[in-house]
Amino acid sequence: MHNSRVFQWLFGWYVRLMYIIVSTLYFIFCSIAQLFVSAGNREEMWRRAVKGHNALLLKIAGIKLHLHDVPNKLEHSSLIISNHPAMTDGFMYFSLFGPDVIPVTGPARYFHFPFGRVFKKMGAIDIARTQEEEKRFPDSYSREASLVAMKEALEDRKHVLIFPEGHIEQTQQLYYVHSGAARVAISTGRPLAVFSSTGAEHVFIDKTRIRPGTMHVHFHGYLHPKKKTARPSRADVENLQKRIEQTFIRVLPHQYIPDYISYPKPKNIAAFVDIDNTLYNGIFTKDLIVFLMRQGTVPRRRGFYVLWLLLMEALQLMPHKMAMRKAHRVLCGLSEKEVVKMSEKFFDTHGKHNLNDDMENLVKNHVEKGHHVVIVTEMLQPLARLFADHIGANGVFGTSMITHKKKYTGDIDRLNYAENKASCLHRFAKNYDVNLKKSYAYGDSFSGDRHMLSCVGNPVAMKPSSALRRYARKKKWKIVQ
C-alpha cells in the first residue's frame, strides 16, 4: 500500500495538514507560556518545546530513526555537522539533542510560518549568506556577526548545528563544503561532531508525496582542528574543509557522492542551465511584458499581442516556433541597447528576486567546484546575459535576431530551441575541452530541453513538465520537483 502513488499523495497532504495544526497549537501554547518564564530562560524554553514538537511530527509522518553509534549526549561543546539531503534533517538532530543545540539557518524570513518566528524565539543563528540577502533581510545575522554568535554559543557550552554544504541537497548528492564550520572550529578550538543522514529519498518521494519509512542517522566521531587560532589562515581553513569533505566521502553511500568529486579536472566539467521554469520561476518574457505594460514603456496593444501568442502556444493552438517568431516581431525598430535598458530595471527590482532557490544553490555548487556554468536558453541573448552576470556564468547561448543599422528587424536569426540547444553544448565542449559525459544539464521542458539533457552524463529534470517527468523516469534521470 505504501508504494501506491495515490496513498503517498494523500499521506503527504495529511502530514502537511497535521504539521500546520500541531505547529500552530505549539506556537500558541509557547507564546502564552513564555509570559510566565524569565526573559533569560525563554530561548531554552522554546528549544525544549521544539524538541517535543519535532519528535511528535516525525511520529505523525511515520518516520522511524535508526541510530547508528549515536550517543545519548555529546561529550564536548561541539559543532554538529552533517550532510543535508532533506528538510527533516534539522528536525531529526533537534529531536535527538534538543535544548543544548543552537541551529544555524538561512534568513528566518525565508521560512513559512511558524518556522521563521520560532527560529528567532529559540535563539537560532539565521544568516544572510550573500550581499543580496543582507539587503533583503537586514534583521538576520551578517556572515561576520554569525561567526561571533557561533563562538559565543560554544563558549556557553552549547552545541551548534550547522550543515557545511549550506543548503538542502536537492539531488540527494553531497554539495560543496563551505568554510564556516571549519573557520569556527579553528577559531574556538572546538571539535566537529560528524553525523550523516541517509534514507530520505525513500520517505520523501517528491514535494507532494510522502510514505512512512526509516531514516538512518550515523555518528562518525569527532574531527579536531590541528590548532586553535583566533584568526585562522586561509590554508588552515581549506585544510579542515578538505578533511570534512573527505570524511563525508568516506562514510556516505556511493549514490550520495557526485561523480565529479573524484574527477581531477574540474575545468573539464560544465553545468548547462535553462532559464524559464528552471533558473527563473515562470516565464521571464511574459513577466517582463506585463511589467513594461504597467510602466507604460511598451504599448498595451503590442503587449497583449505577445501575451495572446504565448497563450495560443500554451494551449497548443499554435506551433511553438511560429508563436516565438511572431512574438519577437514586436521588437522591430528597437536596438539591443534599448531592449536591455528596459529589461534591466525589471530584472533588478523583480526578476532576480524570483529565481529558483534550489537551482541557484546548484549553480553556486558548480561555481565553487570550479566548473564552467553556461546559460542555454530560448530567451533573447542580451536578456540571458542579465542572468549570466548575476549567477557568475561564463557562457551564454540564447536566441539571436537579425539587425540592420543596429536596430532589430523583427526577424529571428537563430531560435535557440530543442536541437539547437544540443548543438550549443557540443560547440562549447569542443571549444573549451569539456567532457560532456561528466557534465550536467538542467531543464524543465520535454520539447525544448530533452535534446540538451540527453547530451550530458548527468541530466537533471528541474521542476519538469509532466511529459519530461515521464521521459526522465523512463531514462532514469534525476528529477528535482
Secondary structure, DSSP 4 states (H G I P E B T S, - for coil): -TT-HHHHHHHHHHHHHHHHHHHHHHHHHHHHHGGGS-GGGHHHHHHHHHHHHHHHHHHHTTEEEEEES--SS-SSS-EEE----STHHHHHHHHHHGGGEEEEES-GGGSPTTHHHHHHHTT-EEB--SHHHHHH-TTSBPHHHHHHHHHHHHHTT-EEEE-TT-S--TTSS--PPPSHHHHHHHHHTPPEEEEEEE-HHHHB-SSS-B--EEEEEEEEEEE--S---SS--HHHHHHHHHHHHHHHHHHS-GGGS-GGGG-S-GGG-EEEE-TBTTTBSS-HHHHHHHHHHHHTSS-HHHHHHHHHHHHHHHTTSS-HHHHHHHHHGGGTT-BHHHHHHHHHHHHHHTGGGGB-HHHHHHHHHHHHTT-EEEEEEEEEHHHHHHHHHHHT-SEEEEEEEEEETTEEEEEEEE---THHHHHHHHHHHHHHT--GGG-EEEE--HHHHHHHHHTSSEEEEES--HHHHHHHHHHT-EEE-
